[in-house]
Amino acid sequence: MSTASIRLFVPSPLAAGAEIALSEAQSHYLANVMRAKPGDELRIFDGASGEWRAAVTGISRKSVVLTARAQTRPQAPEPDAWLCFALLKRAKTDMVVEKATELGVAVIQPIITARTQADHVNLDRLRAIAIEAAEQCERLAVPEIRAPLPLARLMENWPDRPLFIADERRTSALLAPASGPCALMTGPEGGFTEPELEAIGRTPQVTRVSLGARILRAETAAIAGLALLLAAQP
């Protein structure tokens, strides 16, 4: 199988002639799974320098070195959108991170609410999921994944950024595509409590919105809400 279709995220700054030593996992994938050889080419990106065509210039079973040859795509503006979602069970949280990355969010902020079923995550695993999703969907950036915060603490320090709260009662206006900085917040299974909704509503940047006529699962709400919110963004 050709390596030409492979895209890898690398943390090193990219420029013509830059040499990049891949991680052990990436090196294993190229050397032992894809059977790459010196001279084989693939695409790489670092989240800031666009996408580059690179060639394998050093290879062993545990170490692969690439050399950036030419830029294939310049870095492009991405939506300045955040997703704040109540932590779910592991598999559902993983899916939300994967799909939010594919849809283009800049920041993923897990939150802990009264009905949240988890209070911690493996951030390294979630970052790996986001990186793999960005590699697969041709995205040029990887979202920032923040450590979970209690809902009250997040709202105490909320910045000057529009925040759309998914209304599980479906009594609000349908969420419309947004431009510029924005954020979407979705609740846990069972929804936000009344005291939580009252506290959230005291933040002036907040607008309660509907995601449609049906009651959605928590993970579906996050994905559907982002699709609505980002429909008009690049």
C-alpha positions as CSV (number, residue, x, y, z in Angstrom):
1,M,0.0,0.0,0.0
2,S,1.3,3.5,-0.9
3,T,2.2,5.9,1.8
4,A,1.0,8.9,-0.3
5,S,-2.4,9.0,1.3
6,I,-1.1,9.0,4.9
7,R,-1.3,12.3,6.9
8,L,0.4,12.6,10.2
9,F,0.4,15.3,12.8
10,V,3.8,16.4,14.1
11,P,4.5,18.9,16.9
12,S,7.7,20.2,15.2
13,P,7.6,23.5,13.2
14,L,7.5,22.8,9.5
15,A,9.5,24.5,6.7
16,A,11.3,23.3,3.6
17,G,14.1,21.0,4.6
18,A,13.0,20.6,8.2
19,E,13.8,17.2,9.6
20,I,11.2,15.6,11.8
21,A,11.8,12.6,14.1
22,L,8.5,10.8,14.5
23,S,7.2,9.4,17.7
24,E,7.8,5.8,18.5
25,A,4.1,4.9,17.7
26,Q,4.3,6.8,14.4
27,S,7.6,5.2,13.5
28,H,6.2,1.7,14.2
29,Y,3.2,2.5,12.0
30,L,5.3,3.6,9.1
31,A,8.1,1.1,9.4
32,N,6.3,-2.0,10.5
33,V,2.7,-1.6,9.4
34,M,3.0,0.4,6.2
35,R,6.5,-1.0,5.3
36,A,7.7,2.4,4.3
37,K,11.1,2.7,2.6
38,P,13.5,5.6,2.2
39,G,12.2,8.0,-0.4
40,D,8.5,7.2,0.2
41,E,6.4,10.3,0.6
42,L,3.4,11.3,2.8
43,R,1.8,14.4,4.2
44,I,2.4,16.1,7.5
45,F,1.0,19.1,9.4
46,D,1.8,20.8,12.7
47,G,-1.3,22.9,13.3
48,A,0.3,26.2,12.3
49,S,2.4,25.8,9.2
50,G,-0.1,24.3,6.8
51,E,0.3,20.8,5.2
52,W,3.6,19.6,3.8
53,R,4.8,16.8,1.6
54,A,7.6,15.0,3.3
55,A,9.9,12.1,2.4
56,V,11.2,9.3,4.5
57,T,14.9,10.0,4.9
58,G,15.9,7.7,7.8
59,I,14.2,4.5,8.9
60,S,14.7,1.7,11.3
61,R,12.2,-0.6,13.2
62,K,11.8,2.0,16.0
63,S,12.8,5.3,14.4
64,V,11.7,7.1,11.3
65,V,12.9,10.5,10.2
66,L,11.1,12.7,7.7
67,T,12.3,15.7,5.7
68,A,9.7,18.3,4.7
69,R,9.9,18.9,0.9
70,A,7.1,21.4,-0.1
71,Q,4.0,22.9,1.2
72,T,0.8,21.4,-0.2
73,R,-1.7,23.6,1.6
74,P,-1.2,26.9,3.5
75,Q,-2.6,27.2,7.0
76,A,-6.2,28.5,6.7
77,P,-8.5,30.2,9.2
78,E,-10.6,27.8,11.2
79,P,-13.8,28.5,13.3
80,D,-13.2,30.0,16.7
81,A,-15.8,27.8,18.3
82,W,-15.8,26.0,21.6
83,L,-17.7,22.9,22.7
84,C,-18.4,22.7,26.4
85,F,-20.1,19.3,27.1
86,A,-21.0,17.4,30.2
87,L,-18.7,14.4,30.6
88,L,-20.2,11.1,29.5
89,K,-19.2,7.5,29.8
90,R,-15.9,6.8,28.2
91,A,-17.0,5.5,24.8
92,K,-19.5,8.4,24.4
93,T,-16.9,11.0,25.4
94,D,-14.5,9.5,23.0
95,M,-17.0,9.8,20.2
96,V,-17.9,13.4,21.0
97,V,-14.2,14.4,20.9
98,E,-13.7,12.6,17.6
99,K,-16.8,14.2,15.9
100,A,-16.2,17.6,17.4
101,T,-12.7,17.6,15.9
102,E,-14.1,16.6,12.5
103,L,-16.6,19.4,12.7
104,G,-13.9,22.0,13.3
105,V,-14.1,23.2,16.9
106,A,-11.0,25.0,18.3
107,V,-11.5,24.1,22.0
108,I,-13.1,21.1,23.7
109,Q,-14.0,21.8,27.4
110,P,-15.5,18.9,29.4
111,I,-17.6,20.0,32.3
112,I,-18.9,18.4,35.5
113,T,-22.5,18.9,36.4
114,A,-24.8,17.6,39.0
115,R,-25.9,14.7,36.8
116,T,-22.5,14.0,35.2
117,Q,-21.7,10.3,35.2
118,A,-17.9,10.8,35.3
119,D,-15.5,13.4,36.9
120,H,-12.2,12.7,35.2
121,V,-10.8,11.7,31.9
122,N,-7.5,10.5,30.4
123,L,-6.5,13.7,28.6
124,D,-3.7,12.0,26.7
125,R,-6.1,9.5,25.2
126,L,-8.6,12.2,24.2
127,R,-5.8,14.2,22.6
128,A,-4.7,11.1,20.7
129,I,-8.3,10.7,19.5
130,A,-8.4,14.3,18.4
131,I,-5.1,14.0,16.5
132,E,-6.2,10.9,14.7
133,A,-9.5,12.5,13.7
134,A,-7.7,15.6,12.4
135,E,-5.4,13.4,10.4
136,Q,-8.3,11.5,8.8
137,C,-10.6,14.4,8.0
138,E,-7.9,16.5,6.3
139,R,-8.0,19.2,9.0
140,L,-5.0,21.4,9.4
141,A,-5.3,22.0,13.2
142,V,-6.0,19.9,16.3
143,P,-8.4,21.3,18.9
144,E,-7.2,22.2,22.4
145,I,-8.6,19.7,24.9
146,R,-8.9,21.2,28.4
147,A,-9.1,19.5,31.7
148,P,-12.7,19.0,33.1
149,L,-14.1,21.9,35.1
150,P,-17.1,22.1,37.4
151,L,-19.9,23.9,35.7
152,A,-20.0,26.7,38.4
153,R,-16.3,27.4,38.0
154,L,-16.5,27.6,34.2
155,M,-19.4,30.1,34.4
156,E,-17.6,32.2,37.1
157,N,-14.8,32.9,34.6
158,W,-16.7,32.9,31.3
159,P,-15.1,35.2,28.8
160,D,-16.8,37.7,26.5
161,R,-17.9,35.1,24.1
162,P,-21.5,34.1,23.0
163,L,-22.6,30.9,24.6
164,F,-25.5,28.8,23.3
165,I,-27.0,26.4,25.8
166,A,-28.9,23.4,24.4
167,D,-32.4,23.5,25.8
168,E,-33.7,20.0,26.3
169,R,-37.2,21.3,26.7
170,R,-37.1,22.4,23.0
171,T,-39.0,25.7,23.9
172,S,-36.3,28.0,22.5
173,A,-35.6,29.1,19.0
174,L,-33.6,26.7,16.8
175,L,-29.9,27.2,17.0
176,A,-28.7,29.2,13.9
177,P,-25.3,29.2,12.3
178,A,-22.9,31.6,14.0
179,S,-20.0,33.6,12.7
180,G,-17.0,34.7,14.8
181,P,-16.2,33.5,18.3
182,C,-18.9,31.3,19.9
183,A,-19.5,28.3,22.1
184,L,-22.0,25.6,22.5
185,M,-22.8,23.9,25.8
186,T,-24.6,20.6,26.1
187,G,-25.7,18.8,29.2
188,P,-25.5,15.3,30.7
189,E,-27.9,12.5,30.4
190,G,-31.0,13.8,32.2
191,G,-30.1,17.4,31.4
192,F,-29.1,20.3,33.6
193,T,-30.9,20.8,36.9
194,E,-33.1,23.9,37.5
195,P,-30.5,25.5,39.8
196,E,-27.8,25.0,37.1
197,L,-30.0,26.5,34.4
198,E,-30.8,29.5,36.6
199,A,-27.1,30.0,37.4
200,I,-26.1,29.7,33.7
201,G,-28.9,32.2,32.8
202,R,-27.3,34.9,34.9
203,T,-24.4,35.1,32.5
204,P,-25.2,37.8,30.0
205,Q,-23.5,36.1,27.1
206,V,-25.8,33.1,27.3
207,T,-28.7,32.3,24.9
208,R,-30.8,29.2,25.3
209,V,-31.4,27.4,22.0
210,S,-33.3,24.3,20.6
211,L,-31.6,21.6,18.6
212,G,-34.8,20.5,16.9
213,A,-38.1,18.8,17.6
214,R,-36.8,15.5,19.2
215,I,-35.2,14.6,22.5
216,L,-31.6,13.8,21.7
217,R,-29.1,11.7,23.6
218,A,-26.4,13.8,25.2
219,E,-23.7,12.7,22.7
220,T,-26.1,13.3,19.8
221,A,-26.9,16.8,21.1
222,A,-23.2,17.8,21.1
223,I,-22.7,16.6,17.5
224,A,-26.0,17.9,16.1
225,G,-25.5,21.2,17.8
226,L,-22.1,21.7,16.4
227,A,-23.3,20.9,12.9
228,L,-25.9,23.6,13.2
229,L,-23.6,26.1,14.8
230,L,-20.8,25.7,12.4
231,A,-22.8,25.4,9.2
232,A,-21.8,28.8,7.9
233,Q,-18.1,28.8,9.1
234,P,-15.1,27.7,7.0
